[in-house]
Amino acid sequence: MSATQPILNDIAQYLKENLPEWDVELFPNNSGNYSLSHINGAVLISYLASKFEKPRTTEAVLQTRHVQVALTVLTRDLHDDEGALNLLDKLRLLMVGFRPVNCTECWLVDEFFNGTDEETGIWQYQLILQTETQQVQQIQAQDLPKFVTAHLRRADQPVRPDLKPKKP
């Protein structure tokens, strides 16, 4: 299963449970209108990108999908207990090894400073993490004959007369 939204929702739910003193939500559709209202700050979760490996040789296309997710940290402080650096430390510990739905364990890729808004004094960092899932081709089910009954017998029992024996 390779759906992106369930992965983001699972990460959001996990972080909400483990960071109750912070606002955790998916990145807003209109980031220009976003206003940090939480007293401590926020973690905004967004899908960043995917890379795909060459398909495996099977009856259907099957590819490993490397999914990157950005955790954007917004805080009014940098160094204290509610500061960006402390929150980044917590996020790293929480996310390394976390396994979103239908994915492998997460690992860290990058972390960087996005700047500070001089008017509002909001510090912004991004933590980039990655996980893997499978991208699978959708295939229409074929209407094949159905298995109905198994007739079991031990090697020392004769074949039922109403069944045809194997031809040599």
LUMNUBA-830758 format. One record per residue: y negated, z, x of N, C-alpha, C, O in turn; residue in three letters. Coordinates in Angstrom, 1 decimal, decimal comma, always signed. Atoms other than C-alpha are relative to their C-alpha. Example, Ala and Ser with C-alpha at 12.3 -4.5 7.8 and 13.67 -1.06 7.14 Angstrom:
2
<<+1,2 +0,0 +0,9> <+4,5 +7,8 +12,3> <-1,2 +0,0 +0,9> <-1,2 +0,7 +1,9> "Ala">
<<+1,1 +0,0 -0,9> <+1,1 +7,1 +13,7> <-1,1 +0,8 -0,8> <-2,2 +0,9 -0,3> "Ser">
//
This chain:
168
<<+1,2 +0,0 +0,9> <+0,0 +0,0 +0,0> <-1,2 +0,0 +0,9> <-1,3 +0,8 +1,9> "Met">
<<+1,1 +0,2 -0,9> <-3,3 -1,0 +1,5> <-1,3 +0,2 -0,7> <-2,3 -0,4 -0,2> "Ser">
<<+1,3 -0,2 +0,8> <-6,0 +0,0 -1,1> <-0,9 +0,9 +0,8> <-0,6 +2,0 +1,2> "Ala">
<<+1,0 -0,8 -0,8> <-9,2 +1,2 +0,6> <-0,6 +1,2 -0,8> <-0,7 +2,2 -0,2> "Thr">
<<+0,6 -1,1 +0,7> <-10,7 +3,3 -2,2> <+0,8 +1,3 -0,1> <+0,3 +2,3 +0,1> "Gln">
<<-0,8 -1,2 -0,1> <-7,7 +5,7 -2,4> <-0,1 +0,7 +1,3> <+0,0 +2,0 +1,4> "Pro">
<<+0,1 -0,6 -1,3> <-8,0 +6,3 +1,3> <-1,3 +0,8 +0,1> <-1,3 +1,9 +0,6> "Ile">
<<+1,3 -0,7 -0,1> <-11,7 +7,1 +1,1> <+0,0 +1,3 -0,9> <-0,6 +2,3 -0,6> "Leu">
<<-0,1 -1,1 +1,0> <-11,1 +9,3 -2,0> <+0,8 +1,2 +0,6> <+0,4 +2,4 +0,4> "Asn">
<<-0,8 -1,0 -0,5> <-8,4 +11,2 -0,2> <-0,7 +0,8 +1,2> <-0,6 +2,0 +1,2> "Asp">
<<+0,8 -0,7 -1,1> <-10,6 +11,9 +2,9> <-1,0 +0,9 -0,6> <-1,3 +2,0 -0,2> "Ile">
<<+1,1 -0,7 +0,7> <-13,4 +13,0 +0,6> <+0,6 +1,3 -0,6> <+0,0 +2,4 -0,4> "Ala">
<<-0,6 -1,2 +0,6> <-11,1 +15,4 -1,3> <+0,4 +1,0 +1,1> <+0,1 +2,2 +0,9> "Gln">
<<-0,4 -0,9 -1,1> <-9,7 +16,9 +1,9> <-1,2 +0,7 +0,7> <-1,1 +1,9 +0,9> "Tyr">
<<+1,1 -0,6 -0,6> <-13,1 +17,4 +3,4> <-0,7 +1,0 -0,9> <-1,3 +2,0 -0,5> "Leu">
<<+0,6 -0,9 +1,0> <-14,5 +19,0 +0,2> <+0,7 +1,3 +0,0> <+0,1 +2,4 -0,1> "Lys">
<<-0,7 -1,2 +0,0> <-11,7 +21,5 +0,3> <-0,2 +0,8 +1,2> <-0,1 +2,0 +1,2> "Glu">
<<+0,0 -0,7 -1,2> <-12,1 +22,3 +3,9> <-1,5 +0,3 +0,5> <-1,6 +1,0 +1,5> "Asn">
<<+1,4 -0,2 -0,4> <-15,9 +22,2 +4,2> <-0,9 +0,4 -1,3> <-1,8 -0,3 -1,7> "Leu">
<<+0,7 -0,3 +1,3> <-17,1 +24,0 +1,0> <-1,5 +0,3 +0,2> <-2,2 +0,3 -0,8> "Pro">
<<+1,4 -0,4 -0,2> <-20,4 +25,0 +2,6> <-0,9 -1,3 +0,3> <-2,1 -1,2 +0,6> "Glu">
<<+0,7 +1,2 -0,2> <-21,4 +21,3 +3,0> <+0,2 -0,9 -1,2> <+1,2 -0,8 -2,0> "Trp">
<<-0,1 +1,0 +1,0> <-22,0 +18,4 +0,6> <+0,8 -1,1 +0,6> <+0,5 -1,6 +1,6> "Asp">
<<-0,9 +1,0 -0,5> <-19,2 +15,9 +1,0> <+0,1 -1,1 -1,2> <+0,5 -0,7 -2,3> "Val">
<<-0,1 +1,1 +1,0> <-19,3 +12,5 -0,9> <+0,1 -1,3 +0,7> <-0,1 -1,5 +1,9> "Glu">
<<+0,0 +1,4 -0,5> <-18,8 +8,8 -0,6> <-1,4 -0,5 +0,3> <-2,3 +0,0 -0,4> "Leu">
<<+1,3 +0,6 -0,4> <-21,6 +6,9 +1,0> <-0,6 -0,6 -1,3> <+0,1 -1,4 -2,0> "Phe">
<<+0,6 +0,5 +1,3> <-24,1 +6,0 -1,9> <-0,1 -1,5 +0,0> <-0,3 -2,1 +1,1> "Pro">
<<+0,2 +1,4 +0,2> <-24,3 +2,5 -3,2> <-1,4 -0,5 +0,5> <-1,5 -1,5 +1,2> "Asn">
<<+1,4 +0,3 -0,4> <-28,1 +2,5 -2,6> <-0,4 +1,1 +1,0> <-1,0 +2,1 +0,6> "Asn">
<<+0,3 -1,1 -1,0> <-28,6 +4,5 +0,7> <-1,5 +0,2 +0,1> <-1,9 +1,3 +0,5> "Ser">
<<+1,4 -0,2 -0,1> <-32,3 +3,9 +0,6> <-0,6 +1,0 -1,0> <-1,6 +1,6 -0,7> "Gly">
<<+0,4 -1,0 +1,0> <-32,6 +6,1 -2,5> <+0,7 +1,4 +0,2> <+0,5 +2,3 -0,6> "Asn">
<<-0,7 -1,2 -0,2> <-30,3 +8,8 -1,1> <-1,0 +1,1 +0,5> <-1,8 +0,9 +1,4> "Tyr">
<<+0,8 -1,1 -0,4> <-32,0 +12,2 -0,8> <+0,9 +1,2 +0,4> <+1,7 +1,6 -0,5> "Ser">
<<-0,8 -1,2 -0,4> <-30,4 +15,1 +1,2> <-0,5 +1,2 -0,7> <-1,6 +1,7 -0,5> "Leu">
<<+0,5 -1,2 +0,8> <-30,6 +18,0 -1,3> <+0,8 +1,3 +0,4> <+0,3 +2,3 +0,0> "Ser">
<<-0,8 -1,1 -0,4> <-27,9 +20,3 +0,1> <-0,7 +0,8 +1,1> <-1,3 +0,2 +2,0> "His">
<<+0,7 -0,9 -0,9> <-29,3 +23,3 +2,0> <+0,5 -0,2 +1,5> <-0,3 -0,2 +2,4> "Ile">
<<-0,6 +0,2 -1,4> <-26,9 +22,8 +5,0> <+0,0 -1,4 +0,5> <-0,4 -1,7 +1,6> "Asn">
<<-0,1 +1,4 -0,4> <-26,4 +19,1 +5,0> <+1,1 -0,7 -0,7> <+1,7 -0,2 -1,7> "Gly">
<<-1,0 +0,8 +0,7> <-23,9 +16,4 +4,1> <+0,8 -0,8 +0,9> <+0,4 -1,1 +2,1> "Ala">
<<-0,9 +1,0 -0,7> <-21,0 +14,3 +5,2> <+0,2 -1,1 -1,0> <+0,7 -0,9 -2,1> "Val">
<<-0,1 +1,2 +0,8> <-21,1 +10,8 +3,8> <+1,1 -0,9 +0,5> <+1,1 -1,2 +1,7> "Leu">
<<-1,2 +0,7 -0,4> <-17,8 +8,8 +3,9> <-0,2 -1,4 -0,4> <-0,5 -1,8 -1,5> "Ile">
<<+0,1 +1,5 +0,3> <-17,8 +5,0 +4,2> <+1,0 -0,8 +0,7> <+1,5 -0,4 +1,8> "Ser">
<<-1,0 +1,0 -0,6> <-15,4 +2,2 +4,9> <-0,8 -0,8 +1,0> <-1,9 -1,3 +0,7> "Tyr">
<<+0,7 +0,8 -1,0> <-16,4 +0,5 +8,1> <+0,6 -1,4 +0,3> <-0,2 -2,4 +0,2> "Leu">
<<-0,6 +1,3 -0,3> <-13,9 -2,2 +8,9> <+1,5 +0,1 +0,1> <+2,0 +1,2 +0,1> "Ala">
<<-1,4 +0,1 -0,3> <-10,3 -3,3 +9,3> <+0,3 -1,1 +1,0> <-0,4 -2,1 +1,0> "Ser">
<<-0,6 +1,0 -0,9> <-8,4 -5,2 +11,9> <+1,5 -0,1 -0,3> <+2,1 +0,9 -0,7> "Lys">
<<-1,4 +0,3 +0,4> <-5,0 -6,8 +11,2> <+0,8 -0,5 +1,2> <+0,3 -1,4 +1,9> "Phe">
<<-0,9 +0,5 -1,0> <-2,1 -7,4 +13,5> <+0,7 -1,3 -0,6> <+0,6 -1,6 -1,8> "Glu">
<<-0,7 +1,2 +0,3> <-0,1 -10,6 +13,5> <+1,1 +0,4 -1,0> <+1,8 +1,4 -0,8> "Lys">
<<-1,1 -0,3 +1,0> <+2,3 -10,7 +10,4> <+1,4 +0,1 +0,7> <+1,7 -0,7 +1,6> "Pro">
<<-1,4 -0,1 -0,4> <+5,9 -9,6 +10,9> <+0,8 -1,1 -0,7> <+0,4 -1,6 -1,8> "Arg">
<<-0,9 +1,0 +0,6> <+8,6 -12,2 +10,2> <+0,9 +0,7 -1,0> <+1,8 +1,4 -0,7> "Thr">
<<-0,8 -0,5 +1,2> <+9,9 -11,3 +6,8> <-0,1 -1,0 -1,1> <-0,7 -2,1 -0,9> "Thr">
<<+0,1 +0,9 +1,2> <+10,3 -12,9 +3,4> <-1,4 -0,1 -0,5> <-1,8 -1,1 -1,1> "Glu">
<<+1,4 -0,1 +0,5> <+6,7 -11,8 +2,6> <-0,9 +0,3 +1,2> <-0,4 +0,8 +2,3> "Ala">
<<+1,0 -0,3 -1,0> <+3,6 -11,4 +4,7> <-0,1 +1,5 +0,1> <-0,4 +2,2 -0,9> "Val">
<<+0,1 -1,5 -0,3> <+3,6 -7,8 +6,2> <-0,8 +0,2 +1,2> <-0,4 -0,2 +2,3> "Leu">
<<+0,8 -0,2 -1,2> <+0,8 -6,8 +8,5> <-0,4 +1,5 +0,1> <-0,6 +2,2 -0,9> "Gln">
<<+0,5 -1,3 -0,3> <-0,3 -3,5 +10,1> <-1,5 -0,2 -0,1> <-2,1 -1,1 +0,5> "Thr">
<<+1,4 +0,0 +0,2> <-3,9 -2,8 +9,0> <-0,6 +1,2 +0,7> <-0,3 +2,4 +0,3> "Arg">
<<+0,7 -1,1 -0,7> <-6,1 -0,7 +11,3> <-1,3 +0,2 -0,7> <-2,2 -0,6 -0,7> "His">
<<+1,2 -0,3 +0,8> <-8,7 +0,9 +9,0> <-0,9 +1,0 +0,7> <-0,5 +2,1 +1,2> "Val">
<<+1,0 -0,9 -0,6> <-11,9 +2,4 +10,4> <-0,9 +0,5 -1,1> <-1,4 -0,2 -2,0> "Gln">
<<+0,8 -0,7 +1,0> <-13,9 +5,0 +8,4> <-1,1 +0,7 +0,8> <-0,9 +1,3 +1,8> "Val">
<<+1,1 -0,7 -0,7> <-17,3 +6,3 +9,3> <-0,4 +1,3 -0,8> <-0,5 +1,3 -2,1> "Ala">
<<+0,5 -1,2 +0,6> <-18,3 +9,9 +8,6> <-1,4 +0,2 +0,5> <-1,6 +0,5 +1,7> "Leu">
<<+1,4 -0,2 -0,4> <-22,1 +10,2 +8,6> <-0,4 +1,4 -0,3> <-0,3 +1,9 -1,4> "Thr">
<<+0,4 -1,4 +0,1> <-23,4 +13,7 +9,3> <-1,5 +0,0 -0,1> <-2,2 -0,6 +0,7> "Val">
<<+1,4 -0,2 +0,2> <-26,8 +14,6 +7,9> <-0,3 +1,5 +0,0> <+0,2 +2,2 -0,9> "Leu">
<<+0,3 -1,4 +0,0> <-28,3 +18,0 +8,8> <-1,5 +0,2 +0,3> <-2,1 -0,7 +0,9> "Thr">
<<+1,4 -0,3 -0,3> <-31,7 +19,6 +9,1> <-0,1 +0,8 +1,4> <-1,2 +0,9 +1,9> "Arg">
<<-0,1 -0,7 -1,3> <-30,6 +21,6 +12,2> <+0,9 -0,7 +1,0> <+1,8 -1,5 +0,6> "Asp">
<<-0,9 +0,6 -1,0> <-29,0 +20,6 +15,4> <+0,9 +1,0 +0,7> <+2,1 +0,7 +0,8> "Leu">
<<-0,8 -0,9 -0,8> <-27,8 +23,6 +17,3> <+0,5 +1,3 -0,7> <+1,5 +1,9 -0,1> "His">
<<-0,5 -1,3 +0,6> <-27,2 +26,6 +14,9> <+1,3 -0,2 -0,8> <+1,9 -1,3 -0,7> "Asp">
<<-1,3 +0,0 +0,7> <-24,2 +27,4 +12,7> <+0,0 -1,1 -1,1> <+1,1 -1,6 -1,4> "Asp">
<<+0,1 +1,1 +1,0> <-25,4 +24,8 +10,1> <-0,5 -1,3 +0,6> <-1,0 -2,1 -0,1> "Glu">
<<+0,5 +1,1 -0,7> <-26,3 +22,3 +12,7> <+1,0 -1,2 +0,1> <+2,2 -1,0 -0,1> "Gly">
<<-0,8 +1,2 -0,2> <-25,0 +18,8 +13,4> <+1,1 +0,2 +1,0> <+2,2 -0,3 +0,7> "Ala">
<<-1,0 -0,1 -1,0> <-23,2 +19,7 +16,5> <+1,2 +0,9 -0,4> <+2,4 +0,5 -0,2> "Leu">
<<-1,1 -0,8 +0,6> <-21,2 +22,5 +14,8> <+0,8 -0,8 -1,0> <+2,1 -0,7 -1,0> "Asn">
<<-0,6 +0,8 +1,0> <-20,4 +20,2 +11,9> <+0,9 -1,1 +0,6> <+2,0 -1,3 +0,2> "Leu">
<<-0,8 +1,0 -0,7> <-19,2 +17,5 +14,2> <+1,3 +0,6 +0,6> <+2,3 +0,0 +0,6> "Leu">
<<-1,2 -0,6 -0,6> <-16,9 +19,9 +16,0> <+1,0 +0,3 -1,1> <+2,2 +0,1 -0,9> "Asp">
<<-0,9 -0,2 +1,2> <-15,4 +20,9 +12,6> <+0,7 -1,2 -0,5> <+1,9 -1,3 -0,7> "Lys">
<<-0,5 +1,3 +0,5> <-15,0 +17,3 +11,5> <+1,1 -0,5 +1,0> <+2,1 -1,0 +0,5> "Leu">
<<-1,0 +0,5 -0,9> <-13,2 +16,4 +14,7> <+1,4 +0,7 -0,1> <+2,4 +0,1 -0,2> "Arg">
<<-1,2 -0,8 +0,2> <-10,7 +19,2 +14,3> <+0,7 -0,2 -1,3> <+1,9 -0,3 -1,3> "Leu">
<<-0,6 +0,3 +1,3> <-10,1 +18,5 +10,7> <+0,6 -1,4 -0,1> <+1,7 -1,6 -0,7> "Leu">
<<-0,4 +1,4 +0,2> <-9,7 +14,7 +11,0> <+1,1 -0,4 +0,9> <+1,9 -1,3 +0,5> "Met">
<<-1,0 +0,4 -0,9> <-7,5 +14,4 +14,0> <+1,4 +0,4 -0,5> <+1,6 +1,6 -0,7> "Val">
<<-1,3 -0,3 +0,5> <-4,0 +14,2 +12,6> <+0,1 +0,1 -1,5> <+1,2 +0,1 -2,1> "Gly">
<<-0,1 +0,0 +1,5> <-5,0 +14,2 +8,9> <+0,5 -1,4 -0,4> <+0,2 -2,4 +0,2> "Phe">
<<-0,7 +1,2 +0,5> <-2,9 +11,7 +7,0> <-0,5 -0,4 -1,4> <+0,0 +0,2 -2,4> "Arg">
<<+0,4 +0,4 +1,4> <-4,7 +9,9 +4,1> <+1,1 -0,7 -0,7> <+2,1 -1,1 -0,1> "Pro">
<<-1,1 +0,6 +0,8> <-2,6 +8,5 +1,3> <+0,4 -1,3 +0,5> <-0,5 -2,2 +0,8> "Val">
<<-0,6 +1,2 -0,4> <-0,3 +5,7 +2,4> <-0,5 -0,4 +1,4> <-0,5 -1,6 +1,7> "Asn">
<<+0,5 +0,3 -1,3> <-1,6 +5,9 +6,0> <+0,7 +0,9 +1,1> <+1,4 +1,8 +0,8> "Cys">
<<-0,4 -0,8 -1,1> <-0,7 +7,2 +9,4> <-1,0 +1,1 +0,3> <-2,1 +1,1 -0,4> "Thr">
<<+0,9 -1,0 -0,3> <-2,4 +10,2 +11,0> <-1,3 -0,6 +0,6> <-1,3 -1,7 +1,2> "Glu">
<<+1,3 +0,5 -0,5> <-6,1 +9,7 +11,8> <-0,2 +0,4 +1,5> <+0,3 +1,4 +1,9> "Cys">
<<+0,4 -0,4 -1,3> <-7,5 +9,6 +15,3> <-1,5 -0,5 +0,2> <-2,0 -1,3 -0,6> "Trp">
<<+1,5 +0,2 -0,2> <-11,1 +9,4 +16,7> <-0,2 -1,3 +0,8> <+0,6 -1,5 +1,7> "Leu">
<<+0,3 +1,2 -0,7> <-12,6 +6,2 +17,9> <-1,4 +0,1 +0,7> <-1,5 -0,3 +1,9> "Val">
<<+1,3 +0,0 -0,6> <-16,3 +6,8 +18,5> <-0,9 +1,1 -0,7> <-0,5 +1,6 -1,8> "Asp">
<<+1,0 -0,9 +0,6> <-19,2 +9,2 +17,9> <-1,3 -0,3 +0,6> <-1,4 -0,5 +1,8> "Glu">
<<+1,3 +0,3 -0,5> <-22,9 +8,6 +18,2> <-1,1 +0,5 -0,8> <-1,0 +0,8 -2,0> "Phe">
<<+1,2 -0,5 +0,6> <-26,4 +9,8 +17,4> <-0,7 -1,2 -0,6> <-0,9 -2,2 +0,0> "Phe">
<<+0,7 +1,1 +0,7> <-28,2 +7,7 +14,8> <-1,5 +0,2 -0,1> <-2,2 -0,6 -0,7> "Asn">
<<+1,4 -0,3 +0,1> <-31,5 +9,3 +15,2> <-0,4 +1,2 -0,9> <+0,5 +1,8 -1,5> "Gly">
<<+0,5 -1,1 +0,9> <-33,7 +11,8 +13,4> <-1,2 -0,6 -0,7> <-2,0 -1,3 -0,2> "Thr">
<<+1,1 +0,4 +0,8> <-36,1 +11,2 +10,6> <-1,1 +1,0 +0,2> <-1,0 +2,2 -0,2> "Asp">
<<+1,1 -0,9 -0,4> <-39,4 +12,7 +11,9> <-0,7 +0,6 -1,2> <-1,1 +1,7 -1,2> "Glu">
<<+0,6 -0,5 +1,2> <-40,8 +13,1 +8,4> <+0,7 +1,2 -0,6> <+0,2 +2,2 -1,0> "Glu">
<<-0,8 -1,0 +0,7> <-37,9 +15,1 +6,9> <+0,7 +0,9 +1,0> <+1,2 +1,9 +0,6> "Thr">
<<-0,7 -0,8 -1,0> <-36,4 +16,5 +10,2> <+1,5 -0,1 -0,2> <+2,2 +0,9 +0,1> "Gly">
<<-1,5 +0,1 +0,2> <-32,9 +15,2 +9,3> <+0,6 -0,7 +1,2> <+0,3 -1,8 +1,6> "Ile">
<<-0,8 +0,5 -1,1> <-30,5 +14,7 +12,2> <+1,1 -0,8 -0,6> <+1,7 -0,4 -1,6> "Trp">
<<-1,0 +0,9 +0,6> <-28,0 +11,9 +11,7> <+1,0 -0,4 +1,2> <+0,5 -1,0 +2,2> "Gln">
<<-1,1 +0,4 -0,9> <-24,7 +11,3 +13,6> <+1,1 -0,7 -0,8> <+1,2 -0,6 -2,0> "Tyr">
<<-1,2 +0,7 +0,7> <-21,7 +9,1 +12,9> <+1,2 +0,3 +0,9> <+1,2 +0,2 +2,1> "Gln">
<<-1,3 -0,2 -0,6> <-18,1 +9,9 +13,7> <+0,9 -1,0 -0,6> <+1,1 -1,1 -1,8> "Leu">
<<-0,8 +1,1 +0,5> <-15,8 +6,9 +13,5> <+1,5 +0,4 +0,3> <+1,9 +0,8 +1,4> "Ile">
<<-1,4 -0,3 -0,2> <-12,1 +7,5 +12,9> <+0,8 -1,2 -0,5> <+0,3 -2,1 -1,2> "Leu">
<<-0,8 +1,1 +0,3> <-9,2 +5,2 +12,5> <+1,4 +0,5 -0,5> <+1,9 +1,6 -0,1> "Gln">
<<-1,4 -0,3 +0,4> <-5,8 +5,2 +10,7> <+0,6 -1,4 -0,2> <+0,0 -2,4 -0,1> "Thr">
<<-0,7 +1,2 +0,3> <-3,2 +2,6 +9,9> <+0,8 +0,0 -1,3> <+1,2 +1,1 -1,8> "Glu">
<<-0,7 +0,2 +1,2> <-1,6 +1,3 +6,8> <+0,7 -1,4 +0,0> <+0,5 -2,1 +1,0> "Thr">
<<-0,6 +1,3 +0,1> <+0,4 -1,8 +5,7> <-0,6 -0,8 -1,0> <-0,9 -0,4 -2,2> "Gln">
<<+0,5 +1,0 +0,9> <-1,0 -4,9 +4,1> <+1,2 -0,8 -0,4> <+1,8 -1,4 +0,5> "Gln">
<<-1,2 +0,7 +0,5> <+1,8 -6,5 +2,0> <-0,4 -1,0 -1,0> <-1,2 -0,8 -1,9> "Val">
<<+0,2 +1,1 +1,0> <+1,8 -9,8 +0,2> <+0,6 +0,4 -1,3> <+1,7 +0,9 -1,4> "Gln">
<<-0,6 -0,2 +1,3> <+2,2 -9,6 -3,5> <+0,9 -1,1 -0,4> <+0,5 -2,3 -0,1> "Gln">
<<-1,0 +1,0 +0,3> <+5,2 -11,4 -4,7> <+0,4 +0,1 -1,5> <+0,7 +1,2 -1,9> "Ile">
<<-0,5 +0,0 +1,3> <+6,2 -12,4 -8,2> <+1,5 +0,4 +0,0> <+2,3 -0,1 +0,8> "Gln">
<<-1,4 -0,4 +0,1> <+9,5 -10,7 -9,2> <+0,8 -1,2 -0,5> <+0,4 -1,9 -1,5> "Ala">
<<-0,8 +1,1 +0,4> <+12,3 -13,3 -9,5> <+1,0 +0,6 -1,1> <+1,4 +1,7 -1,1> "Gln">
<<-0,9 -0,4 +1,0> <+14,5 -13,2 -12,6> <+1,4 -0,4 +0,4> <+1,9 -1,5 +0,1> "Asp">
<<-1,3 +0,2 -0,5> <+17,8 -12,9 -10,9> <+1,1 +0,7 -0,8> <+0,7 +1,6 -1,6> "Leu">
<<-1,0 -0,7 +0,8> <+21,2 -11,9 -12,4> <+0,0 +1,4 +0,4> <-0,2 +1,8 +1,5> "Pro">
<<+0,0 -1,4 -0,2> <+21,5 -8,2 -12,8> <+1,4 +0,5 +0,3> <+2,4 +0,0 -0,3> "Lys">
<<-1,3 -0,6 -0,3> <+24,2 -6,0 -11,4> <+0,3 +0,8 -1,3> <-0,5 +1,6 -1,8> "Phe">
<<-0,3 -0,6 +1,2> <+26,1 -4,7 -14,4> <+1,0 +1,2 +0,2> <+0,7 +2,3 -0,2> "Val">
<<-1,0 -1,0 -0,2> <+29,2 -2,8 -13,4> <+0,8 -0,1 +1,3> <+1,0 -1,2 +1,8> "Thr">
<<-0,9 -0,1 -1,2> <+31,2 -1,7 -10,4> <+1,4 +0,4 -0,4> <+1,5 +1,4 -1,1> "Ala">
<<-1,4 -0,4 +0,2> <+35,0 -1,6 -10,6> <+0,5 +0,5 +1,3> <+0,8 -0,3 +2,2> "His">
<<-0,5 -0,6 -1,3> <+36,2 +0,8 -8,0> <+1,5 +0,2 -0,1> <+2,1 +0,5 -1,1> "Leu">
<<-1,4 -0,3 -0,1> <+39,7 +1,2 -6,8> <+0,3 +0,4 +1,5> <-0,4 +0,0 +2,4> "Arg">
<<-0,4 -0,4 -1,3> <+41,5 +2,7 -3,8> <+0,8 -1,1 +0,5> <+1,3 -2,0 -0,2> "Arg">
<<-0,8 +1,0 -0,7> <+43,3 +0,5 -1,3> <+1,4 -0,1 -0,5> <+2,0 -1,2 -0,5> "Ala">
<<-1,4 -0,1 +0,4> <+46,7 +1,6 -2,6> <+0,2 -0,4 -1,5> <+1,3 -0,4 -2,0> "Asp">
<<+0,0 +0,4 +1,4> <+45,8 +0,6 -6,3> <+0,1 -1,5 -0,1> <-0,6 -2,2 +0,7> "Gln">
<<+0,0 +1,5 +0,2> <+46,6 -2,9 -7,6> <-1,4 -0,4 -0,6> <-2,1 +0,4 -1,2> "Pro">
<<+1,2 +0,6 +0,6> <+43,7 -5,2 -8,7> <+0,2 -0,1 -1,5> <+1,3 -0,4 -1,9> "Val">
<<-0,1 +0,1 +1,5> <+43,0 -5,0 -12,4> <+0,3 -1,5 -0,4> <-0,3 -2,4 +0,2> "Arg">
<<-0,3 +1,4 +0,4> <+44,5 -8,1 -14,1> <-1,1 -0,8 -0,6> <-1,1 -2,0 -0,5> "Pro">
<<+1,1 +0,7 +0,6> <+41,3 -8,9 -15,9> <-1,1 -0,4 +1,0> <-2,0 -1,1 +0,6> "Asp">
<<+0,9 +0,4 -1,0> <+39,5 -9,3 -12,6> <+0,6 -1,0 +0,9> <+1,8 -1,0 +1,2> "Leu">
<<-0,5 +1,0 -0,9> <+39,8 -12,2 -10,2> <+0,1 +0,5 +1,4> <-0,9 +1,1 +1,9> "Lys">
<<-0,1 -0,5 -1,4> <+41,1 -11,3 -6,8> <-0,7 -0,9 +1,0> <-1,0 -2,1 +0,7> "Pro">
<<+0,6 +0,8 -1,0> <+39,4 -12,5 -3,6> <+0,9 -1,1 +0,4> <+2,1 -0,9 +0,6> "Lys">
<<-0,8 +1,0 -0,5> <+40,6 -15,8 -2,4> <+0,1 +0,1 +1,5> <-0,9 +0,4 +2,1> "Lys">
<<-0,1 -0,1 -1,4> <+42,0 -15,8 +1,1> <-0,7 -1,0 +0,8> <-0,6 -1,0 +2,0> "Pro">
//
